[in-house]
Amino acid sequence: MDSKATSLSPQAGAFRRRIAAVFTLQFLTVVGVCVLGMYSVVPTSLVILVIVIITALAWSATRRAWRPVRALARVVNRWDGQSPDPGLLKVEQLTTHTDADVASLTRGLHKFAVRLASYNQRERNFTRDASHELRSPLTVIKMSVDMLAEEEGLSEFGVRSVRRIKRAAREMEVLVEALLVLARETDGSADERRFLVNDVLREELDAAREMLAGRPIELRLEESAQFALQGSPQALSVLCWQLIRNASQQTEQGSLVVTVSPGLISVRNHVQVESPLPASALPVGEGVDRHGFELAIAQRISDRFAWPLELQTIPGSGHIASIRFPHPLPADAVARSGS
């Protein structure tokens, strides 16, 4: 492979030299026949015919020199990013007349195709392993904890331990879902469908109430509207869970209110403890943890699916996290899609 690639030895500037030679010969020939025509050595019709022939030959030579670039463009145009074939971009397939710049571009595209194919393979391996190797033990842990919670005679410490294990298992399950959502390709439509946002929120609130069990925090859902989305319900589920969990971590006691408005979901925590600073001393955005792991994942999901995430602090009241959906669908779009 290397010896063959070395035997090609394309020279830098070969394309420019060929083009320069073609147009130089064309120029000299045209000037020559024009001089002969001026002195009536050859008739004018012959001069025009020679100019036309020389122009056609120059165009043919230029097109032939441009052929490797056009062939490379066709290969790249047919290139499938999901399963790229690096064999289509091997330098060995170039002719001996290929310019060094074209050969260098081909080598770069070949290396990129090899790296992209390796990346796709690692992505498939990760999503497959994470789906099977992590979800299975999590399912066993959840079932075992549910069975343990039904045992009679558990001490108060045992009940608190069961709740902590259940909460940690739920957080680990959501983390696995978040990593799988972020690891998959954006243009894959396997997980995309029409779904009702309100249904996803109700499921997440049921799980969140289990997480908040034993804490003096009230969780409410206010639905002033219903709408649907075209996308991944798992992504929205993970995003809402992260915001609810982050809001609960910022609240010792009080209430968490999840509001559904047209094209908008907001999570707000109402704290009962007054801030020691006056309202004028708290700028908007202070107190919101923008660097926590939960919000980092939420921000990545927001950027991935183009659902803008806004974080705001109301002095003396609490924090608000809002998700805006630029293209909401009516609620009956889910029923029409199912039918």
N, C-alpha and C positions, 0 to 999 in steps of 0.2 A: 504493500500500500504506500509506504513512504517513498520507495524507489520510483514507483510510477508517478507519484505526485512531484518528485524531484525532477523526473525526466521532462515534465511539462515545462517547468521553469518559465512561467509567464513573465514578461518584462514590463516594468512600470512605464506608462506612457505610450505603449504600443498602439492603443486605439487612437490617441492624438496624432501620432506620427503617420498612421495610415490615412487618417482624414486629411491631414496637412498635405500628404503626397497626392491624394486624389484631387484636392482643390487646386494645388499648384499646377498639376498637369492640365487640369481643365482650363485654368486661367491662361497658361501658355498656349494651349491649342486654340482657344478662342481668339486670343490676340493675334496669333499667326494667320488664321484664316481671315480675320477682319482686315489685316494689312494686305493680304493677297487680294481680297475683294476690293479694297480701296484703289489698288493699282490695276484693277481689271484683269488680274492674272487668272482668276476663277470667277465664274458667274455668281451673281448675288444669291440665286436659288441654292447653289451648292454650299455657299457660306452658311445660309440658314439651316440647311440640312445637317451640316457638320456640327453646328452649335447644338441642335436638338439631340443629335446622337451622343455628343460628348456629355450633355446634361443628363441624359438617360443613363449613360454608363457611370457617371459620378454618383447619381442617386442609387443605382444598383450596388456599387461598391460600398457606399455609406450604410445602406440597409444591411448588407452582409456583415459589415463590421459591428453593427448594433445587434446582430442576432443573439449573441450570448446574453446580453442584458434583457432582451425580450423573453428569452427562454427562462431566465431566472425569475422574471416578473410573473410568468405564467405559473411556475411552480409555487411561488409564494401566494398567488391568488387562489390556488386550489388547496392551500395548506389548511389542515384541520387542527385547530388549537387544542381540541380535546385529546386527539391521538396523533400527534405529529410523527411523520416518518423521517428520521434523520437521513436515511439512505437516499432520499431525493436530492439532498444538498451536498453530496460528496464532491470533493475537488477532483477526484479521479474521472468524473463524468464530463469535465470540461475539455474542450479541444485545445490543441497546441497553440491556436491563434488567440486564445482568450487573454484579455488584458489583465495585468496584475491587480488593478483595482477591483475588477469583477471577481477575480479569484479570492482576494482578501474579503470581499463582501460575502462570498459563498462560504468561506471558512467560518466567518463570524456567525452566519445564520445556522450553519451546521452545529456549531458548539451550543448556540442558543436552543436549537431543537433538541439536542441531547439532554440539556439541563431541564427543559420543559417537560420532556417525557419522563425523566427521573422524578421531577416534582409531582406530576400527575400520579405516578405509581406510588409515591410516598403518601399522597393524599388519600388514595384509595385504601392503602394498607392501614392508615391511621383511622379513617372513618369505620372500616370494617372491624378492626381490633377494638376500638373504643366502644362500638355498638355492642359487641358480644362479650368482651372480656371485662368491661366495667359495668354494663347494665345487669348482667346476670348476678354478680355478688350483691349489687345494690338491691335487687329484687328479693334475694334471700334475706338480707338484713331487714328490709321493711316487713316482710312476712313474719320474721322471728320477733321483731319488736311488737307487732300487733298481737301476736300470740302471748308474748310476755305481759303486755298491758292488760290482758284479760285474766291474768292469774290473780287469785284471791290472796289476801294477806300480805300484799306488798307494802313495805314501809314507805313513809313519806319520802325518804331519800331515794328509794327504788323508783317511785313514781317520777320524781324529778329526773332521775338518770334515764328513764325510758323516754321522757319528753326530749331530753337533750339528744339522745341517740336518734330519735325520730326526726328531730329538727336537722341534725347534721346529715342524715341520710337524704332528706329532701333537698338540702343545699347542695350536696354532692351530685344528686340526680340532675338538678337544674344546671350545675356547672358543666356536666357532661353534655347535656343538650346544647348549651351555649357554645362549647367547643366544636361540636359537630356542625352546628349551624354556620359558624364562622369558617370552618375548614372546607365546606363544600363550595363548588363553583357557583358564581353568581348567575350564570346563564343557564344553569340546569333547572328544569321545570318539574322535577320529580316531586318536590315538596310544596309546590305552589298550587294553590286552589283558591276558590272563593269561600270565605268563611265569615260568620257573624262575629264581630268584635265583642259584643256583649256576652256571648256564650263563653268565649275564651276567658274573659275577665271573671265571670262567676266561678269557673273552675279554679282559677288562681286564688281567688278570695277564699274559697273553701280550704285550700291548702295553707294559705296565710293565717287563717284563724287557728289552725292546729299549731302553727309556728308561734303564735302569740298567746297560746294557752298558758294561763297562770300569770300573765303580765297585765297590769292595769291600763290596757290600751284597747279602745273600741275601734273596730274596723267597719266602715260603712261604704255602701255603694249607692251612688246617686246617678240615675240614668234619666237624663233629659232628652236623650236621642238614642236611636239605634242605627247603625250603619255597618256595612260589610267592607271587606278588603280583598284584593287579589294579591296573594302572596303566600308566605309561610306562616301558618298559625303557631308553629313551634317557636319561630323567631319572636313573634309578639308575646307569646306566653313567657319566654325567658326574659324579655325586656321588661314586661310589667312586674314580674317577680323580683327582678333586681331593684327596681324603683321602690317597690313596697318594702323589701327587706332593708334597703338603705334608709328609708323614712322611719322604719321602726327602730333602727339603731340610733337615730337622732332624737328619739322620743322616750323619755322615762315613763311618763304617764300622760294620758290625753286621748286623742282620737286620730285615726287615719281615715281620710275621706278620699275615695276613688270616684271621680266624676267622669261621665261619658257625655260629651257635647258633640254637636255635628262636626265630624272630622278632627276630633280632639279627645285625648285622654289625659287627665291630670291626676296626680297623686299629691295630696296635701296632708301634712301633719299639724295638728293643733296642739301646741304645748301649753300646759297649765302653769309652768314655772316661768315667772317673768324674768326677762333678761336684766342683769345688773347694770347694763349700759343704757343710756337714754336712746330713744328711737332715732334721734338725729345723728347719733354716733355710729350707727350700724348701716353701712352702705349696702346697696342691693348686691346680693351674691355672697355676702360674708356668712360664714357658718355652714355653707354647703360644701360637703366633701367632694370635690371634683377629682380627687386623685385616688379614691378608694378603688379596690379591685372590682367591686360590684358596678360602680359607675363607669369604670374603664370598659368593662364588657358591654354595658348598656350603650355607651357612646359608639363602640365599634359596630354593634348591631344597628344603631340608628344611622350611621354613615353607610353601612352596607346596603340597607334597604331604602335609603332616602326618606327616612321618617325623622324629621328634625326634632331633636331633644333640647328642651329649654329648662334651665335650672334657675330658680329665683328664690330669694329670701324676703319675707315680709317682716320687718322689725317688730318684735314683740308678739308675733302671731305664729310663725312657723315657716316651713319651706314648701315650695311647690315645684314639682317636676312635671313638665307637660310634654306630650308627644303629639306632634301635628302630622296629619296624613294628607298629603297634597291631592290625592286622587281617591277619595272615599266613594263607595258604591251604596246605592239604596239597600235597605235591609232585605227587600224581596228579591234582590239579585241572587241570593243564595238559593232561594226556592226555585227560581227560573233555571239556574244552573243545574240543580238536581233533577228537575223534570226533563 
